[in-house]
């Protein structure tokens, strides 16, 4: 701890240690200085001390933010990611540690993004229940949300919740840090908070708390919604109400720094299911990696009915298949079966848990691509299987029965079958 009065700003040195651990766990890329998390850690004690000293004295200025262009999951176009330096990500995480406890209590109960004790699956589950109750939904898409956040409104919101002058000082510097383009030129920024910055989710949530959450609670208290940062689904009882609420939201966002709803991606959706007899051209929407749409289901008595429910989206399934292909483990004949399990379970495990929550059979179908690659690996590795795909599949199935917990998706499927057998 620094001695009281020795620095203009009293910031705990221990918080920097905790902040570094959080940044390290996320394994982000290097910023414009080229310093990776591993390189920063080689002299961690001295690097953290220098960062604390600069922030405590008021002499800390962030480096430019490195611009990275990444393809969208949908496969159409790309989005801009801003990557701050490791030191700047640590500094931002320190500010989050001070600011989050002050603003967390005032956040709306249906704000789920990057909040303690809340997850995307909580938002999907709530959305699913409300689609059962409300026949209409508004799928909101705010055009260029992170790129167009109003700096003055952000600082005003933060100032309402903290008396720490250093937080306001450094948030303003982070917001105004220039963007380093691929050709090394610097682009000035007077709007937005870069995606990839450690403090951006908290800034976005605080902005939306005033721009949207509190306004909805005041103007439309009977209209429920789920929000994960800028991904929002609003539920309405009629198409007329949905049109009226959508127009009001558009006006409200325009008042908040000129934000706009995307004209093509913002849609009114009819949540079609058995017992509802309305008609509408749009009966599906995507939310947090899941597609909501009418699906056939079977009642306990065996009767078929239509339910409006979520399952893994096409874009999520495509992204998983692409990632499996990039891993190229089917070419690694030097690896053992257990080596491959250890290699891919790190990713397949979270996929199986997340996308297996709703309509797990569809997630299982996507993850069965793992088994196809395993067969290709086995035929490449073992001579007696090379000319017989059928024998390779039979061998894989025997191993699956003998070691159902070896691969994360096998374990998930075994648990699902066991639960179904008990229910039957």
RODO-2510 file (C-alpha; in nm, 4 decimals, decimal comma):
residues 424
     n   res          X          Y          Z
     1     x     0,0000     0,0000     0,0000
     2     x     0,1206     0,3488    -0,0699
     3     x     0,1567     0,5885     0,2174
     4     x    -0,1378     0,8297     0,2604
     5     x    -0,0648     1,1621     0,0975
     6     x     0,2499     1,0404    -0,0821
     7     x     0,0767     1,0457    -0,4198
     8     x    -0,2019     1,2605    -0,5647
     9     x    -0,4174     0,9506    -0,6105
    10     x    -0,4529     0,6782    -0,3498
    11     x    -0,4656     0,3530    -0,5492
    12     x    -0,3940     0,0174    -0,3873
    13     x    -0,0875    -0,1624    -0,5246
    14     x    -0,2467    -0,4999    -0,4513
    15     x    -0,5271    -0,4270    -0,6977
    16     x    -0,2683    -0,4165    -0,9754
    17     x    -0,1609    -0,7730    -0,8938
    18     x    -0,5204    -0,8956    -0,9097
    19     x    -0,5797    -0,6986    -1,2300
    20     x    -0,2779    -0,8583    -1,3957
    21     x    -0,4060    -1,2062    -1,3099
    22     x    -0,7383    -1,1244    -1,4776
    23     x    -0,5676    -0,9902    -1,7889
    24     x    -0,3385    -1,2921    -1,8063
    25     x    -0,6330    -1,5339    -1,7804
    26     x    -0,7894    -1,3810    -2,0940
    27     x    -0,4742    -1,4389    -2,3039
    28     x    -0,5203    -1,1340    -2,5243
    29     x    -0,2943    -1,0213    -2,8076
    30     x    -0,0180    -0,7631    -2,7848
    31     x    -0,0879    -0,3946    -2,8430
    32     x     0,1079    -0,1400    -3,0478
    33     x     0,4201    -0,1893    -2,8350
    34     x     0,4338    -0,5587    -2,9271
    35     x     0,4583    -0,6658    -2,5620
    36     x     0,2700    -0,9889    -2,4905
    37     x     0,1276    -1,0917    -2,1545
    38     x     0,4120    -1,3461    -2,1218
    39     x     0,6756    -1,0805    -2,1857
    40     x     0,5128    -0,8429    -1,9382
    41     x     0,5145    -1,1202    -1,6782
    42     x     0,8901    -1,1786    -1,7114
    43     x     0,9444    -0,8613    -1,5090
    44     x     0,5997    -0,8464    -1,3541
    45     x     0,6923    -0,6904    -1,0192
    46     x     0,8827    -0,4000    -1,1729
    47     x     0,6307    -0,3473    -1,4537
    48     x     0,3363    -0,3362    -1,2138
    49     x     0,5226    -0,0990    -0,9824
    50     x     0,5936     0,1399    -1,2711
    51     x     0,2302     0,1299    -1,3799
    52     x     0,1055     0,1928    -1,0240
    53     x     0,3538     0,4772    -0,9793
    54     x     0,2430     0,6487    -1,3006
    55     x    -0,1263     0,6114    -1,2249
    56     x    -0,0893     0,7249    -0,8634
    57     x     0,1093     1,0318    -0,9659
    58     x    -0,1229     1,1346    -1,2509
    59     x     0,1497     1,0929    -1,5158
    60     x    -0,0059     0,7874    -1,6814
    61     x    -0,1008     0,8211    -2,0474
    62     x    -0,2216     0,5203    -2,2487
    63     x    -0,0606     0,4148    -2,5744
    64     x    -0,2574     0,4208    -2,9001
    65     x    -0,5005     0,1335    -2,9505
    66     x    -0,4040    -0,1205    -3,2169
    67     x    -0,6749    -0,1731    -3,4775
    68     x    -0,7500    -0,5340    -3,5691
    69     x    -1,0028    -0,6366    -3,8328
    70     x    -1,1710    -0,9709    -3,7657
    71     x    -1,4330    -1,1563    -3,9733
    72     x    -1,7875    -1,1654    -3,8418
    73     x    -1,9306    -1,5021    -3,7353
    74     x    -2,1976    -1,4658    -4,0006
    75     x    -1,9239    -1,4707    -4,2635
    76     x    -2,0393    -1,1405    -4,4129
    77     x    -1,7955    -0,8554    -4,3647
    78     x    -1,5751    -0,7828    -4,0664
    79     x    -1,5730    -0,5801    -3,7489
    80     x    -1,3081    -0,3593    -3,5933
    81     x    -1,1485    -0,4639    -3,2666
    82     x    -0,9335    -0,2220    -3,0682
    83     x    -0,6470    -0,3882    -2,8789
    84     x    -0,4855    -0,1786    -2,6032
    85     x    -0,1374    -0,2613    -2,4742
    86     x    -0,1115    -0,5126    -2,1904
    87     x    -0,0215    -0,2363    -1,9434
    88     x    -0,3256    -0,0346    -2,0493
    89     x    -0,5538    -0,3378    -2,0128
    90     x    -0,4216    -0,3854    -1,6595
    91     x    -0,4768    -0,0163    -1,5807
    92     x    -0,8334    -0,0374    -1,7098
    93     x    -0,8969    -0,3502    -1,5047
    94     x    -0,7801    -0,1615    -1,1952
    95     x    -1,0335     0,1123    -1,2698
    96     x    -1,3063    -0,1518    -1,3181
    97     x    -1,2213    -0,2979    -0,9759
    98     x    -1,2922     0,0407    -0,8164
    99     x    -1,5893     0,1424    -1,0305
   100     x    -1,7845    -0,1827    -1,0641
   101     x    -1,8922    -0,2136    -0,6968
   102     x    -2,0280     0,1419    -0,7156
   103     x    -2,2425     0,0935    -1,0268
   104     x    -2,3379    -0,2740    -1,0033
   105     x    -2,6223    -0,2140    -0,7519
   106     x    -2,7971     0,0328    -0,9850
   107     x    -2,7957    -0,1902    -1,2937
   108     x    -3,1271    -0,3260    -1,4209
   109     x    -3,2207    -0,6844    -1,3321
   110     x    -3,2479    -0,7710    -1,7033
   111     x    -2,8998    -0,6449    -1,7886
   112     x    -2,6878    -0,9606    -1,8213
   113     x    -2,3674    -0,8627    -1,9994
   114     x    -2,0373    -0,9063    -1,8164
   115     x    -2,1902    -0,8777    -1,4722
   116     x    -2,0973    -1,0821    -1,1630
   117     x    -2,3196    -1,3864    -1,1191
   118     x    -2,4899    -1,3471    -1,4582
   119     x    -2,4298    -1,5231    -1,7881
   120     x    -2,5485    -1,5222    -2,1501
   121     x    -2,7380    -1,8457    -2,0778
   122     x    -2,9376    -1,6641    -1,8084
   123     x    -3,0444    -1,4113    -2,0702
   124     x    -3,1330    -1,6832    -2,3223
   125     x    -3,3390    -1,8694    -2,0602
   126     x    -3,5312    -1,5548    -1,9645
   127     x    -3,5886    -1,4700    -2,3282
   128     x    -3,7236    -1,8204    -2,3911
   129     x    -3,9776    -1,7930    -2,1091
   130     x    -4,0962    -1,4507    -2,2217
   131     x    -4,1395    -1,5673    -2,5819
   132     x    -4,3810    -1,8272    -2,4454
   133     x    -4,5829    -1,5497    -2,2805
   134     x    -4,5544    -1,2687    -2,5380
   135     x    -4,6396    -1,3243    -2,9030
   136     x    -4,4185    -1,0460    -3,0413
   137     x    -4,0524    -0,9482    -2,9993
   138     x    -3,8301    -0,6653    -3,1190
   139     x    -3,4812    -0,7773    -3,2169
   140     x    -3,2804    -0,4569    -3,1657
   141     x    -2,9533    -0,3893    -3,3446
   142     x    -2,7762    -0,0630    -3,2630
   143     x    -2,5619     0,0355    -3,5608
   144     x    -2,1931     0,0659    -3,4667
   145     x    -2,2733     0,0809    -3,0958
   146     x    -1,9213     0,0722    -2,9482
   147     x    -1,7840     0,2994    -3,2215
   148     x    -2,0439     0,5713    -3,1619
   149     x    -2,0723     0,6052    -2,7843
   150     x    -2,0795     0,9711    -2,6803
   151     x    -1,7750     1,0538    -2,4647
   152     x    -1,9393     1,3380    -2,2755
   153     x    -2,2378     1,1223    -2,1796
   154     x    -2,0070     0,8425    -2,0637
   155     x    -1,8050     1,0749    -1,8417
   156     x    -2,1225     1,2334    -1,7061
   157     x    -2,2567     0,8895    -1,6097
   158     x    -1,9315     0,7895    -1,4412
   159     x    -1,9083     1,1181    -1,2520
   160     x    -2,2516     1,0487    -1,1022
   161     x    -2,1168     0,7381    -0,9281
   162     x    -1,7609     0,8060    -0,8139
   163     x    -1,5667     1,0829    -0,6465
   164     x    -1,2338     0,9300    -0,7555
   165     x    -1,0818     1,1967    -0,9807
   166     x    -0,8265     0,9538    -1,1244
   167     x    -1,0979     0,7284    -1,2662
   168     x    -1,2545     1,0170    -1,4595
   169     x    -0,9115     1,1400    -1,5701
   170     x    -0,7981     0,8057    -1,7073
   171     x    -1,1318     0,7022    -1,8570
   172     x    -1,1222     1,0222    -2,0601
   173     x    -0,7664     0,9461    -2,1732
   174     x    -0,8614     0,5891    -2,2684
   175     x    -1,1599     0,7126    -2,4659
   176     x    -0,9478     0,9647    -2,6554
   177     x    -0,6463     0,7408    -2,7187
   178     x    -0,5903     0,7352    -3,0971
   179     x    -0,6402     0,4270    -3,3098
   180     x    -0,3240     0,2815    -3,4647
   181     x    -0,4109     0,1734    -3,8182
   182     x    -0,2494    -0,1242    -3,9984
   183     x    -0,0187     0,1185    -4,1858
   184     x     0,0940     0,2638    -3,8484
   185     x    -0,0850     0,5974    -3,8999
   186     x    -0,2869     0,7288    -3,6056
   187     x    -0,6563     0,8124    -3,6299
   188     x    -0,7988     1,0512    -3,3715
   189     x    -1,1151     0,9399    -3,1906
   190     x    -1,3847     1,1689    -3,0536
   191     x    -1,6500     0,8988    -3,0122
   192     x    -1,6684     0,5359    -2,9088
   193     x    -1,4934     0,2935    -2,6769
   194     x    -1,2898     0,0225    -2,8507
   195     x    -1,4105    -0,3351    -2,8338
   196     x    -1,1216    -0,5207    -2,6774
   197     x    -1,0622    -0,2629    -2,4047
   198     x    -1,1039    -0,4081    -2,0548
   199     x    -1,3220    -0,1199    -1,9401
   200     x    -1,5496    -0,1057    -2,2462
   201     x    -1,8138    -0,3554    -2,1210
   202     x    -1,8602    -0,1606    -1,7971
   203     x    -1,8714     0,1702    -1,9839
   204     x    -2,1276     0,0291    -2,2264
   205     x    -2,3454    -0,1117    -1,9482
   206     x    -2,3405     0,2177    -1,7604
   207     x    -2,4243     0,4106    -2,0763
   208     x    -2,7129     0,1768    -2,1592
   209     x    -2,8378     0,1881    -1,8024
   210     x    -2,9295     0,5526    -1,8560
   211     x    -2,9943     0,5492    -2,2302
   212     x    -3,2152     0,2412    -2,2344
   213     x    -3,2778     0,0410    -1,9141
   214     x    -3,3961     0,3188    -1,6832
   215     x    -3,5826     0,4858    -1,9692
   216     x    -3,7695     0,1625    -2,0553
   217     x    -3,8590     0,1098    -1,6891
   218     x    -3,9959     0,4628    -1,6781
   219     x    -4,1717     0,4853    -2,0161
   220     x    -4,2774     0,1218    -2,0714
   221     x    -4,2811    -0,0456    -1,7276
   222     x    -4,4953    -0,3380    -1,8491
   223     x    -4,2683    -0,4206    -2,1455
   224     x    -3,9952    -0,6719    -2,0505
   225     x    -3,6579    -0,7045    -2,2215
   226     x    -3,3249    -0,8826    -2,1980
   227     x    -3,0040    -0,6927    -2,2669
   228     x    -2,6506    -0,8268    -2,3041
   229     x    -2,4536    -0,5029    -2,3486
   230     x    -2,5905    -0,3879    -2,6892
   231     x    -2,7761    -0,7086    -2,7811
   232     x    -3,1400    -0,6477    -2,6856
   233     x    -3,4670    -0,8381    -2,7221
   234     x    -3,7889    -0,6563    -2,6240
   235     x    -4,1170    -0,8474    -2,5737
   236     x    -4,4597    -0,7106    -2,6699
   237     x    -4,8176    -0,8382    -2,6571
   238     x    -4,9164    -0,7161    -3,0028
   239     x    -4,7679    -0,6049    -3,3317
   240     x    -4,9084    -0,2565    -3,2787
   241     x    -4,7341    -0,2285    -2,9424
   242     x    -4,4094    -0,3579    -3,0951
   243     x    -4,4215    -0,0916    -3,3684
   244     x    -4,4916     0,1832    -3,1166
   245     x    -4,2142     0,0732    -2,8771
   246     x    -3,9614     0,0303    -3,1613
   247     x    -4,0230     0,3844    -3,2853
   248     x    -3,9928     0,5246    -2,9324
   249     x    -3,6638     0,3388    -2,8763
   250     x    -3,5267     0,4783    -3,2036
   251     x    -3,6092     0,8333    -3,0922
   252     x    -3,4572     0,7733    -2,7489
   253     x    -3,1279     0,6394    -2,8846
   254     x    -3,1031     0,9327    -3,1251
   255     x    -3,1285     1,1641    -2,8242
   256     x    -2,8401     0,9776    -2,6574
   257     x    -2,5506     1,0876    -2,8711
   258     x    -2,7107     1,0154    -3,2075
   259     x    -2,7197     0,6345    -3,1839
   260     x    -2,9278     0,4669    -3,4540
   261     x    -3,1074     0,1364    -3,4933
   262     x    -2,9777    -0,0617    -3,7884
   263     x    -3,2571    -0,0319    -4,0489
   264     x    -3,2148    -0,3878    -4,1835
   265     x    -3,1096    -0,5813    -3,8736
   266     x    -3,3675    -0,4374    -3,6319
   267     x    -3,6826    -0,6416    -3,6818
   268     x    -4,0236    -0,7111    -3,5343
   269     x    -4,0643    -1,0878    -3,4913
   270     x    -4,3776    -1,2979    -3,4488
   271     x    -4,3133    -1,5728    -3,1906
   272     x    -4,5236    -1,8338    -3,3659
   273     x    -4,6344    -2,1390    -3,1675
   274     x    -4,9350    -2,3634    -3,1129
   275     x    -5,2350    -2,1605    -2,9973
   276     x    -5,1257    -1,8422    -3,1762
   277     x    -5,2975    -1,7664    -3,5043
   278     x    -5,1389    -1,4414    -3,6181
   279     x    -4,9255    -1,4052    -3,9302
   280     x    -4,6009    -1,2236    -4,0007
   281     x    -4,3153    -1,2553    -4,2481
   282     x    -4,0477    -1,2696    -3,9773
   283     x    -4,0695    -1,5575    -3,7284
   284     x    -3,7074    -1,5989    -3,6189
   285     x    -3,4274    -1,4059    -3,4492
   286     x    -3,0762    -1,4740    -3,3196
   287     x    -2,9705    -1,3917    -2,9655
   288     x    -2,6347    -1,4710    -2,8016
   289     x    -2,5462    -1,7573    -3,0343
   290     x    -2,8927    -1,9127    -3,0371
   291     x    -3,1646    -1,8992    -3,3021
   292     x    -3,5204    -1,8604    -3,1750
   293     x    -3,7851    -1,9933    -3,4136
   294     x    -4,0935    -2,2188    -3,4320
   295     x    -3,9933    -2,5830    -3,3752
   296     x    -4,1811    -2,9098    -3,3535
   297     x    -4,1927    -3,0737    -3,0101
   298     x    -4,3616    -3,3766    -2,8556
   299     x    -4,5873    -3,3627    -2,5518
   300     x    -4,5676    -3,6332    -2,2850
   301     x    -4,8689    -3,8055    -2,4368
   302     x    -4,6988    -3,8176    -2,7774
   303     x    -4,8910    -3,5362    -2,9470
   304     x    -4,6967    -3,2955    -3,1682
   305     x    -4,7090    -2,9195    -3,1132
   306     x    -4,5171    -2,6092    -3,2229
   307     x    -4,3049    -2,4231    -2,9728
   308     x    -4,1024    -2,1038    -3,0182
   309     x    -3,7664    -2,2000    -2,8719
   310     x    -3,3888    -2,1573    -2,9054
   311     x    -3,1201    -2,3866    -3,0468
   312     x    -2,7639    -2,3317    -3,1637
   313     x    -2,7642    -2,0781    -3,4472
   314     x    -2,6389    -2,1444    -3,7964
   315     x    -2,3616    -1,8864    -3,7591
   316     x    -2,2463    -2,0444    -3,4306
   317     x    -2,2475    -2,3907    -3,5892
   318     x    -2,0463    -2,2593    -3,8836
   319     x    -1,7925    -2,0954    -3,6512
   320     x    -1,7475    -2,4231    -3,4596
   321     x    -1,6930    -2,6227    -3,7785
   322     x    -1,4398    -2,3679    -3,9010
   323     x    -1,2526    -2,3777    -3,5690
   324     x    -1,2395    -2,7594    -3,5755
   325     x    -1,1022    -2,7477    -3,9282
   326     x    -0,8351    -2,4957    -3,8258
   327     x    -0,7216    -2,7195    -3,5392
   328     x    -0,6176    -2,9858    -3,7958
   329     x    -0,5807    -3,2512    -3,5285
   330     x    -0,6846    -3,5199    -3,7783
   331     x    -0,3420    -3,4729    -3,9404
   332     x    -0,1535    -3,5266    -3,6145
   333     x    -0,0738    -3,8976    -3,6351
   334     x     0,2007    -3,8367    -3,3786
   335     x    -0,0640    -3,7806    -3,1093
   336     x    -0,2407    -4,0436    -2,9009
   337     x    -0,6165    -4,0587    -2,8492
   338     x    -0,5759    -3,9058    -2,5032
   339     x    -0,3488    -3,6327    -2,6424
   340     x    -0,6218    -3,5296    -2,8865
   341     x    -0,8829    -3,5329    -2,6100
   342     x    -0,6666    -3,3021    -2,4014
   343     x    -0,6076    -3,0767    -2,7011
   344     x    -0,9686    -3,0257    -2,8093
   345     x    -1,1635    -3,0551    -2,4824
   346     x    -1,0495    -2,7048    -2,3899
   347     x    -1,2773    -2,5716    -2,6646
   348     x    -1,5294    -2,8508    -2,7171
   349     x    -1,6146    -2,8603    -2,3446
   350     x    -1,7395    -2,4989    -2,3272
   351     x    -1,9224    -2,5424    -2,6589
   352     x    -2,0996    -2,8537    -2,5328
   353     x    -2,2040    -2,6844    -2,2091
   354     x    -2,3168    -2,3575    -2,3670
   355     x    -2,4980    -2,4845    -2,6745
   356     x    -2,6212    -2,8002    -2,5041
   357     x    -2,8410    -2,6045    -2,2651
   358     x    -3,1324    -2,5680    -2,5104
   359     x    -3,2286    -2,8193    -2,7805
   360     x    -2,9128    -3,0242    -2,7027
   361     x    -2,9683    -3,2654    -2,9917
   362     x    -2,8872    -2,9889    -3,2410
   363     x    -2,5673    -2,8982    -3,0579
   364     x    -2,4760    -3,2681    -3,0473
   365     x    -2,5202    -3,2857    -3,4249
   366     x    -2,2772    -2,9972    -3,4754
   367     x    -2,0220    -3,1447    -3,2343
   368     x    -2,0437    -3,4812    -3,4099
   369     x    -1,8020    -3,3234    -3,6574
   370     x    -1,5389    -3,3945    -3,3922
   371     x    -1,6071    -3,7667    -3,4393
   372     x    -1,5729    -3,7352    -3,8159
   373     x    -1,2280    -3,5842    -3,7689
   374     x    -1,1410    -3,8558    -3,5165
   375     x    -1,2229    -4,1226    -3,7745
   376     x    -1,0038    -3,9454    -4,0288
   377     x    -0,7250    -3,9302    -3,7687
   378     x    -0,7600    -4,3009    -3,6853
   379     x    -0,7499    -4,4037    -4,0516
   380     x    -0,4372    -4,1945    -4,1008
   381     x    -0,2655    -4,3318    -3,7900
   382     x    -0,3541    -4,7044    -3,8069
   383     x    -0,2843    -4,9028    -4,1219
   384     x    -0,5594    -5,1630    -4,0619
   385     x    -0,8240    -4,8878    -4,0663
   386     x    -0,7084    -4,6965    -4,3756
   387     x    -0,9200    -4,8824    -4,6268
   388     x    -1,2243    -4,9359    -4,4096
   389     x    -1,4207    -4,6286    -4,2957
   390     x    -1,6873    -4,8613    -4,1535
   391     x    -1,4359    -5,0410    -3,9321
   392     x    -1,2928    -4,7072    -3,8186
   393     x    -1,6419    -4,5913    -3,7143
   394     x    -1,7061    -4,9191    -3,5323
   395     x    -1,3767    -4,8859    -3,3471
   396     x    -1,4605    -4,5284    -3,2480
   397     x    -1,8029    -4,6341    -3,1191
   398     x    -1,6458    -4,9089    -2,9066
   399     x    -1,4070    -4,6582    -2,7520
   400     x    -1,7010    -4,4188    -2,6977
   401     x    -1,8923    -4,6881    -2,5062
   402     x    -1,5872    -4,7880    -2,3010
   403     x    -1,4688    -4,4340    -2,2236
   404     x    -1,7752    -4,2048    -2,2451
   405     x    -1,6018    -3,9318    -2,0454
   406     x    -1,2909    -3,9105    -2,2618
   407     x    -1,4226    -3,6313    -2,4852
   408     x    -1,6360    -3,3492    -2,3505
   409     x    -1,9144    -3,3940    -2,6068
   410     x    -1,9227    -3,7720    -2,5418
   411     x    -1,9693    -3,7076    -2,1730
   412     x    -2,2425    -3,4547    -2,2415
   413     x    -2,4238    -3,6949    -2,4747
   414     x    -2,3990    -3,9783    -2,2208
   415     x    -2,5492    -3,7572    -1,9496
   416     x    -2,8288    -3,6503    -2,1846
   417     x    -2,9131    -4,0115    -2,2751
   418     x    -2,9082    -4,1118    -1,9087
   419     x    -3,1450    -3,8275    -1,8179
   420     x    -3,3787    -3,9203    -2,1031
   421     x    -3,3830    -4,2847    -1,9913
   422     x    -3,4730    -4,1841    -1,6360
   423     x    -3,7468    -3,9511    -1,7610
   424     x    -3,8871    -4,2249    -1,9864
***
